[in-house]
Amino acid sequence: MVYTPGENQFPDPTLIDTSLGRPPAEPGFPPPGTGLPEEPPKPRRRRRKGRIIALVAGSLVVMIVLLLVSLWLYADNSLHHVDAIDDYAGRPAGGAGTNWLIVGSDSRQGLSSAQANQLHTGSAQDVSGSRTDTIMLLHLPGHGKPTMVSLLRDSYVSIPGHGKDKINAAFALGGPKLLVRTVEENTGLRIDHYAEIGLGGFASVVGDVGGVRMCLDQAVHDQYAGVNLHAGCQTLNGPNALGYVRSRHAFASSDYARTEHQRQFVAALAGKLTSPGVMLNPFRSVPAILDLPGALTVDHGAGLWDLVTLARHVRHFSSVVSTAVPIGGSDGSNLLWDPAKSQQLFHDLNHDQAIPADLITTQ
């Protein structure tokens, strides 16, 4: 600075920022060139709390995933397997799609006397041997609609090594293996998988998922099946569902009505099992997964994933072709398959062809 006579050699100190050589800031404003005042740093406690919450949430997710994986492995490894699929000379060659033989046995095994009374099944001592209340062929095509075909239990067919008899006699005579071979030889279809469910297991699974909603065309009153249901839409619990699919005395068309109801209910149960309300609800999914191994018997080649695939295919009944094997007549209580129509039906299934309307039988 150049000294000028008559001027104060030193400027007013209040006008000088002694640290920067700049005028000081006015009160309430930041120093010039320094921008807005810096916010005070957030307390470390908040950051630490956030990290803890994230860690706990992540651990819970990992635990849930591990639990679900463990339950899946448990159910898959605990499934009861049976030697149902056999190779033999002249066995039908594999066709298009996948064929399941689904059997509902009248086995009372594992039921206590109280449970047998509740389900109106009679005890194991009351019923000798095992029989099949339900025999259903399920064809899952490579393309097109799945097809459920009920093989009425009074169908009069050839049973290998035993002559001709009702088809459910094959199960009583030789168990799953003889039943599978009987179906294969009489239909010309190769059976890829076998699934069997008993009375108690059926009721337990229905109860685990919170019941299954069905819409009934008419009231069902059947003292033999122990069921008393009103017409209309309602949720069936385990005992009511079992009585409904076993009832034939309440309907004029007897076994035809019963098998139609069985096909409808299998689809409805599959839909409930694979619904978000069950799959994402541990109070529903966990009991169902734990009960499935005790409820189902499958062939050695089938696993839990195969059962899930089956359920996903048939969960919407409107997208399933539902029928019974065409009957051409009867001999006493024996039902005789219509030779031409039944063989055409099985041929179309074997080649993934659409089933003509005249081959679809519901009553």
C-alpha positions in Angstrom: 0.0 0.0 0.0 1.3 3.5 -0.9 1.3 6.1 1.8 -0.6 9.2 0.9 -0.2 12.2 3.2 -3.3 13.2 4.9 -4.8 9.8 4.7 -4.9 7.3 7.5 -2.0 4.9 6.8 -4.0 2.0 8.2 -7.6 1.2 7.2 -10.3 0.8 9.7 -9.6 -2.7 11.2 -13.3 -3.4 11.3 -13.2 -3.4 7.5 -10.4 -6.0 7.2 -10.7 -9.8 7.6 -7.4 -10.3 9.2 -7.1 -13.9 8.1 -7.9 -13.5 4.5 -7.5 -9.8 3.8 -11.2 -9.6 3.0 -14.0 -7.5 4.6 -15.6 -9.4 7.4 -19.0 -10.9 7.0 -22.0 -9.1 8.2 -23.6 -10.6 11.3 -25.9 -13.6 10.4 -24.2 -14.3 7.1 -21.3 -16.7 6.2 -17.9 -15.2 5.3 -17.7 -14.2 1.6 -16.7 -17.1 -0.7 -17.3 -19.7 1.9 -20.8 -20.8 0.8 -23.5 -22.0 3.1 -22.6 -23.1 6.6 -21.7 -26.7 6.9 -24.3 -29.0 8.6 -23.1 -30.6 11.7 -22.1 -34.3 11.1 -24.9 -36.8 11.9 -24.4 -38.7 15.1 -22.6 -42.1 14.6 -25.3 -43.7 16.6 -27.9 -43.3 13.7 -25.5 -44.8 11.1 -24.7 -47.7 13.5 -28.4 -48.3 14.1 -29.1 -48.4 10.3 -26.4 -50.9 9.8 -27.7 -53.1 12.5 -31.3 -53.1 11.1 -29.9 -54.0 7.6 -27.8 -56.8 9.1 -30.8 -58.2 11.0 -33.1 -58.0 8.0 -30.5 -59.7 5.8 -30.1 -62.5 8.4 -33.8 -63.0 8.6 -34.1 -63.4 4.8 -31.2 -65.9 4.8 -32.8 -67.8 7.6 -36.2 -68.0 5.8 -34.5 -69.1 2.6 -32.6 -71.8 4.5 -35.8 -72.9 6.3 -37.7 -73.2 3.0 -34.8 -75.1 1.3 -34.6 -77.5 4.4 -38.4 -78.1 4.3 -38.2 -78.8 0.6 -35.4 -81.3 1.0 -37.1 -82.9 3.9 -40.4 -83.4 2.0 -38.6 -84.6 -1.1 -36.5 -87.1 0.8 -39.3 -88.2 3.0 -41.8 -89.1 0.2 -42.9 -92.7 0.4 -41.7 -94.5 -2.7 -43.1 -97.7 -4.1 -42.0 -100.1 -6.8 -44.9 -99.3 -9.2 -43.3 -98.9 -12.6 -42.0 -102.2 -14.1 -40.5 -103.2 -17.4 -41.9 -106.3 -19.1 -42.0 -107.9 -22.6 -44.5 -106.1 -24.8 -44.7 -102.9 -22.6 -46.1 -100.0 -24.6 -43.6 -97.6 -26.0 -43.5 -94.0 -24.7 -45.7 -91.6 -26.5 -46.1 -87.8 -26.4 -46.4 -86.0 -23.1 -46.3 -87.5 -19.6 -48.8 -89.9 -18.2 -49.6 -90.1 -14.4 -51.7 -92.8 -12.8 -53.4 -91.2 -9.8 -54.9 -93.6 -7.3 -57.1 -92.9 -4.2 -56.8 -95.9 -2.0 -59.2 -96.8 0.7 -56.4 -97.7 3.1 -57.1 -96.9 6.7 -53.5 -97.3 7.7 -52.4 -94.8 10.4 -56.0 -93.8 11.3 -57.0 -94.0 14.9 -60.5 -95.2 15.8 -61.5 -91.6 16.5 -60.2 -90.4 13.1 -61.9 -93.3 11.3 -65.2 -92.4 13.0 -64.8 -88.7 12.2 -64.1 -89.5 8.5 -66.7 -92.3 8.3 -64.3 -94.7 6.8 -64.5 -97.7 9.1 -61.4 -99.0 10.7 -58.6 -101.1 9.2 -60.0 -104.1 11.0 -63.4 -103.5 9.4 -62.1 -103.5 5.9 -59.8 -106.3 4.8 -57.1 -105.6 2.1 -56.6 -102.4 0.1 -58.8 -101.2 -2.7 -58.9 -98.2 -5.0 -61.8 -95.8 -4.7 -60.3 -93.6 -7.4 -58.3 -94.5 -10.5 -57.5 -91.6 -12.7 -55.2 -91.2 -15.8 -53.7 -87.8 -16.1 -52.1 -86.9 -19.4 -49.8 -83.8 -19.4 -49.2 -83.0 -23.0 -46.2 -81.3 -24.6 -48.6 -78.8 -25.9 -52.4 -78.3 -25.5 -54.7 -79.0 -22.5 -54.1 -81.6 -19.8 -56.6 -84.4 -19.8 -58.0 -86.2 -16.8 -59.6 -89.6 -17.5 -61.4 -91.5 -14.8 -61.1 -95.3 -15.2 -64.3 -96.4 -13.4 -63.5 -98.9 -10.7 -66.1 -101.4 -12.0 -64.5 -101.4 -15.5 -64.2 -105.0 -16.7 -60.7 -105.5 -18.1 -58.0 -108.1 -18.5 -55.7 -108.3 -15.5 -52.3 -109.9 -16.4 -52.1 -113.4 -14.9 -55.6 -113.2 -13.4 -58.0 -113.3 -16.3 -60.8 -110.7 -16.5 -62.1 -108.8 -13.5 -63.0 -105.3 -12.3 -60.0 -103.0 -12.7 -59.8 -102.2 -9.0 -59.2 -105.9 -8.3 -55.7 -105.4 -9.9 -54.7 -103.3 -6.9 -56.1 -105.8 -4.4 -54.3 -108.7 -6.2 -50.9 -107.2 -6.9 -50.7 -103.6 -5.6 -49.5 -100.7 -7.6 -47.2 -102.6 -9.9 -50.0 -104.9 -11.2 -52.5 -102.0 -11.4 -50.0 -100.0 -13.5 -49.4 -102.9 -15.8 -53.1 -103.5 -16.1 -53.8 -99.9 -17.2 -50.9 -100.0 -19.6 -52.0 -103.2 -21.3 -55.6 -102.2 -21.6 -55.0 -98.6 -22.8 -51.8 -98.9 -24.8 -50.3 -96.0 -22.9 -47.0 -96.1 -21.0 -47.4 -94.8 -17.5 -44.5 -92.5 -16.5 -45.4 -91.8 -12.9 -47.6 -93.2 -10.1 -49.2 -91.3 -7.2 -51.4 -92.7 -4.4 -53.1 -91.0 -1.6 -54.9 -92.6 1.3 -58.0 -91.4 3.1 -56.4 -89.9 6.2 -53.6 -88.2 4.2 -56.2 -86.6 1.8 -58.1 -85.1 4.7 -55.0 -83.9 6.4 -53.7 -82.0 3.4 -57.1 -80.4 2.8 -57.1 -79.2 6.4 -53.5 -77.9 6.2 -54.4 -75.5 3.3 -57.4 -74.2 5.1 -60.0 -76.1 3.2 -61.0 -76.0 -0.5 -63.7 -73.9 -2.0 -66.2 -75.8 -4.2 -69.5 -74.8 -5.9 -72.0 -77.7 -5.7 -74.8 -78.0 -8.2 -77.0 -79.8 -5.7 -77.1 -80.6 -2.0 -75.2 -83.8 -1.0 -76.7 -86.0 1.7 -75.0 -89.4 2.0 -74.9 -91.2 5.3 -72.5 -93.9 3.8 -69.9 -91.2 3.1 -70.8 -89.2 6.2 -71.5 -86.0 4.3 -74.3 -83.5 4.5 -73.7 -80.4 2.3 -75.9 -77.7 1.0 -76.0 -76.6 -2.6 -73.9 -73.6 -3.7 -70.4 -72.4 -3.1 -68.7 -73.3 0.2 -65.3 -74.2 1.6 -65.0 -77.9 2.4 -62.8 -79.0 5.3 -61.0 -82.3 5.3 -63.8 -84.6 6.4 -66.4 -82.9 4.2 -64.0 -83.0 1.2 -63.3 -86.7 1.7 -67.0 -87.5 2.0 -67.8 -85.4 -1.1 -65.3 -87.2 -3.4 -66.4 -90.6 -2.0 -70.1 -90.1 -2.3 -72.1 -91.9 -5.0 -75.3 -92.8 -3.3 -76.5 -89.1 -3.4 -76.4 -88.9 -7.2 -78.6 -90.5 -9.8 -75.5 -91.1 -12.0 -73.7 -92.8 -9.2 -70.0 -93.4 -10.1 -70.1 -91.1 -13.1 -71.0 -88.2 -10.7 -68.4 -89.3 -8.2 -65.6 -89.5 -10.7 -66.5 -86.1 -12.1 -66.4 -84.6 -8.6 -63.0 -86.3 -8.0 -61.5 -84.7 -11.1 -62.9 -81.3 -10.1 -61.6 -81.6 -6.6 -58.1 -82.7 -7.6 -57.9 -79.5 -9.7 -59.3 -77.3 -6.9 -56.9 -78.8 -4.4 -53.9 -78.3 -6.8 -55.0 -74.7 -7.3 -55.1 -74.1 -3.5 -51.8 -75.7 -2.9 -50.0 -73.6 -5.5 -51.9 -70.3 -4.6 -49.9 -67.4 -3.1 -52.2 -67.6 0.0 -50.7 -71.0 0.8 -47.2 -70.8 -0.8 -46.4 -67.5 0.9 -48.1 -68.3 4.2 -45.9 -70.4 6.5 -48.8 -71.3 8.7 -50.3 -73.0 5.6 -47.3 -74.1 3.5 -45.2 -75.6 6.3 -47.9 -78.0 7.7 -48.8 -79.0 4.1 -45.1 -79.7 3.2 -44.7 -81.7 6.5 -47.8 -83.8 5.8 -47.3 -84.5 2.2 -44.7 -87.3 2.7 -47.1 -89.2 4.9 -50.1 -88.5 2.6 -48.5 -89.6 -0.7 -47.0 -92.7 -2.2 -45.1 -92.2 -5.5 -43.0 -94.3 -7.8 -39.2 -94.3 -7.4 -38.7 -91.9 -10.3 -41.0 -89.2 -9.0 -40.0 -86.4 -6.7 -41.5 -83.3 -5.1 -40.8 -81.2 -8.2 -42.7 -83.6 -10.4 -45.7 -83.2 -8.0 -45.5 -79.4 -8.1 -45.4 -79.6 -12.0 -48.4 -81.8 -11.9 -50.3 -79.4 -9.6 -49.4 -76.4 -11.8 -50.8 -78.1 -14.9 -54.2 -78.9 -13.4 -54.8 -76.0 -11.0 -57.3 -74.3 -13.3 -60.1 -76.9 -14.0 -61.5 -74.8 -16.9 -58.2 -75.5 -18.8 -58.4 -79.3 -18.2 -60.2 -81.8 -20.4 -62.2 -83.9 -18.0 -63.8 -87.2 -19.0 -64.3 -90.8 -18.1 -63.4 -93.7 -20.3 -66.3 -94.3 -22.8 -68.5 -97.2 -21.7 -70.3 -99.3 -24.3 -72.5 -101.5 -22.0 -72.5 -103.5 -18.9 -72.6 -107.1 -17.7 -74.3 -107.1 -14.3 -72.2 -104.7 -12.2 -69.3 -104.9 -14.7 -68.8 -101.9 -17.0 -67.6 -102.7 -20.5 -65.4 -100.1 -22.3 -66.6 -99.0 -25.8 -63.9 -100.7 -27.9 -63.8 -98.1 -30.7 -64.2 -94.9 -28.6 -61.9 -96.0 -25.8 -59.1 -96.9 -28.2 -59.6 -93.7 -30.1 -59.3 -91.7 -26.8 -56.1 -93.5 -25.8 -54.6 -93.1 -29.3 -55.3 -89.3 -29.3 -53.7 -89.0 -25.8 -50.7 -90.9 -26.9 -50.2 -88.5 -29.8 -51.1 -85.2 -28.0 -54.1 -84.8 -30.2 -57.2 -82.8 -29.2 -60.0 -85.0 -27.8 -63.1 -84.9 -30.0 -66.3 -83.9 -28.2 -68.0 -87.2 -28.9 -65.3 -89.0 -26.8 -65.8 -86.8 -23.7 -68.0 -88.6 -21.2 -69.1 -87.1 -17.8 -72.2 -89.1 -17.0 
